[in-house]
Each structure stands twice: as C-alpha cells, then as structure tokens.
Amino acid sequence: MADARPDAAPPTEFSAHPRRVPVLLELSSLLLVALEVVVLLAAAAWCWWLFLDDLNAERTRSYIGTIFLALTFFATFAELTGAYDLDARFSMRIAWGRLLMAWFVTIGFVIGAAFFLKLSATFSRIWLVSWFVTGMGGLVVARGISTLLLRSARSRGVFNQRVAIFGGSEQGWRIARHILGSKRVTIDLVGIYDDRSVSRLPPPQGEVPLRGGVGQLVEDIRKGEIEQVIIALPWQEERRIKQIVTELSMTPVRIRLAPDLVAYMFSQRAMVLLDSVPLMTLFERPISGTDQILKRAEDLILGAIILIFAAPIMLVTAIAIKFDSPGPVFFKQPREGFNNRSFLIWKFRSMRTDTLEFDKVNQATRDDPRITRVGRFIRATSIDELPQLLNVMKGDMSIVGPRPHAPTTKAGGREFKDVVSTYAARHRVKPGITGWAQASGWRGETDTEDKLVRRLEHDLHYIENWSVPFDLYILAKTAFAAVSSRAY
C-alpha cells in the first residue's frame, strides 16, 4: 500500500510520556491474588496463635493442610467469580461483593469437607469462626486500600498504553472522542493515521494529531512508541482492511478492529461466538429458559396462596356488587398480552352495565359518573383486580409485569402505540396484576403523554432487570403504593 501523499499531514513530535510496561495492568491482578492470600494466611496464623496452643504434630499437619486447601479454593473461586476482573480492580463495591461471596463459599466448603470426612470433631470451632471473621475484615481492608492505590495510579497514567487509530474518517474520530471522554480507559492516544490526503479527511478534532500514513505508523511502532493499533475503517472496505492488517501483523503490537458506525448504536451490547464467528446480541429474549420456569412457578405458587387468602374478600365483593347495581359480577374485556396476543382480562364490575365499553375504551377519570358506589371503593383499593388471579393461573398473565391496556386506550388524545413507537416492547413478557410502574406511583389515569412515557420507562426497566427478588420487592411496595396513590 502506498504511503501518505505529499499533501498529507506531516508527522508531529510525540508528547513526552514515560515508557509504559505493557503487562503492568495485568500484573496488578496477580499482585491482588497474592496480597489477599497472604492476608487470609495472616488471619489464620493470628487466630492460631490466639486459640491453638496445644496441638500435637498430627493435628498441626491437619490444620496446615486445611488452611492450604482453603486458600487454594478461595483463590480459584474468587477468580471464577470475577473478583480480579478489570471492573472489580477499580470498584470497591463490585470487588467486595465478589470477594466476600468467594470467602463465604470457601468457609462453607471447609465445613462441608470436614463434615463428610468426619473431621469436624478434631477442629476448633472458635478458631474457624475467628478465621472467618478476621479474614473477612482483612479482605475488606486490603481490597479497599488496593483499589484506592490502583485508582491513583490510573489517574496518573501509570497503566496507560500508547494507542494509535488508523482511519481518519468520522468512524476514527468518533472512537477518538470516546477514548478522550472516558475516565475508565487506560489509554494514551498517540494520534490518528490515514493514507489519504488531508483534503479528503475531516479536519482534526481536539488535541489528537493526524500523523501520516501506514508507513509512518509502522515506523513509530518500530521505535517502540505504540503498543496497540485500532483500525477504524468501514467494514465494507474488506480489501483495504486486509492490506492494513497484513502490514501491521509484522509488527509486535496488538491490533483491534473498531465497530462500524452502526454498531455505536448498540455499543453496550454483549458479543457472543457462533462457532468462531462473533455476533453482537442486540436484544435477548427476556425471561426465557430457566428464568421462564422460575417465573411460572412463582406465579402458580403466589397465585394459589393469594387466591386462598383473597377468596373471602372476593365472595363479599361479589355479594356487594349484586346488591349495589343490576348486572354481572365480573367484567371481561379484550387486552393485549404477551407477544401482542389478545386475551380476556377478568375484573370485578365497577361501572353501571349501561356504560360499559368493550371496543373504544375511555379510561376512568376522577369522579367518573359511570362508576358505582361499590365500584368506587373496590377500584380505590384495587380489589377489582383480584379476579385476574384466574388469568394468572390460566397463564395469560403474571403476578408482576407491565399492566395490560386495552388496544384503543389513549393518552393526550392519541392511542398509546402512536405516542411511543416502542410501546409494543411491553409485550415481550406477560402482563401483570401489578408492575414496577404501579409500585412506583404510576397508576390510575394516563391522561397525558408524559405519564405514558414514564410508565413505559418503568416497564422496560422491569423487563431488562427481572428477578424473583425484584418481583417480591414490587409486591411489597405495591401494598404501600395502593394506600398512598389511589386509582379511580
């Protein structure tokens, strides 16, 4: 490939950066492992000195073997849980959570092994408990201090690698701006390289110099000034990318390919391998696989328990509705559910039969004249929603999920699907009797577009972050929300 044209930008002098050791950041994880193993060993020795002063040779060997086995197990399990990953090295919250989980499991492993090997009677319980507590405290303190030191070193650029970008188009400048604007990356951006003339490239942006072509890049690599090259060329330029990679592959640098411009839209998405082909996961199917089984089990168990306790209330409500106004006890209406499939939702009737709406639905408003006396009470207390437990047992709904709306319901005079283009994303999971939006106070009339948007934000957050504890938290919070924010 030809080098830079005569009118290309001339090379600029490198700023004075201290020479980096490329493996320094990787070495920090090994140092952390060694430090924390030493901390746990010191905690074991301290507790030994306090509580084990009369051991014979055989018991001494047993304790030493147990300590060695526990430390080996801890180091291995902590590595598997990500306690030494890059994010954990610079975050106390992440590191403490992973470390303490590994230490809890380690002690559990020691206790279980001693029980099954019938050795528990030969070990001092006070020593083991003391080692667990002092080891936990030592890990917290050691990792806290280590994290502060690593953060300080990162802020001074100790871990920074010299990185060059090849590609001076918008794709290259975009990744350059991302590097310069991020506080988490450990990179000194040397400059941008491109074989094209300056007239064919966007003007330089910020303090990043446009240094020259591939020949200049190889020369700078040979000088030891660059440790990594990011190729930022459009992916459809396969021939040009292959030529650049071929030339750079003869040099001792790491070479990476930047995402194409469209990939920036999904920059937070995970990458997976299909055999040896990398694929970007744009959206996962929510609550699938094992989670789907857990969710259904949760619905059946909680639904049955709530139905048993709610049965007397439902009986009294049915009698009150019959005495209050003529008409059926229950009200069934089509709603949009999972995967936009329609189903009939069950509710206690709260309106007069001559005002019921099945097709073009108008949401109830404050002091709505269509609502009966009993209806006003059961709507305010959400008792009218209890028959939806039958929908849950049938499988049309879940206990917790986005609330199902009638297809023609409007906000600000427009149908929901016309207000928010991503409204249908709510239907990626089963609708629920209550949801994160309702528990957070977004219940009742959706008379403005802003209210609909806020509900949708909460619904999508729930879909992306579902877990059984999250469902239980929503159920607990719903009880308080029902009192403080009444529907009508």
Secondary structure, DSSP 8 states (H G I E B T S, - for coil): -----TTS-------------TTHHHHHHHHHHHHHHHHHHHHHHHHHHHH--S--HHHHHHHHHHHHHHHHHHHHHHHHTTTTSHHHHT-HHHHHHHHHHHHHHHHHHHHHHHHHTT-GGGS-HHHHHHHHHHHHHHHHHHHHHHHHHHHHHHHTTTT-EEEEEE--SHHHHHHHHHHHH-SS--EEEEEEE-SS-GGGS----TT--EEE-HHHHHHHHHTT--SEEEE---TT-HHHHHHHHHHHTTSSSEEEE---GGGGGGTTS-EEEETTEEEE-----SS-THHHHHHHHHHHHHHHHHHHHHHHHHHHHHHHHHHHSSS-SEEEEEEE-GGG-EEEEEEE--B-GGG--SSS-----TT-TTB-HHHHHHHHTTGGGTTHHHHHHHTS-EEES-----TT-EETTEEHHHH-TTGGGGGGS--EEE-HHHHTT--S---SHHHHHHHHHHHHHHHHT--HHHHHHHHHHHHHHHHHS---
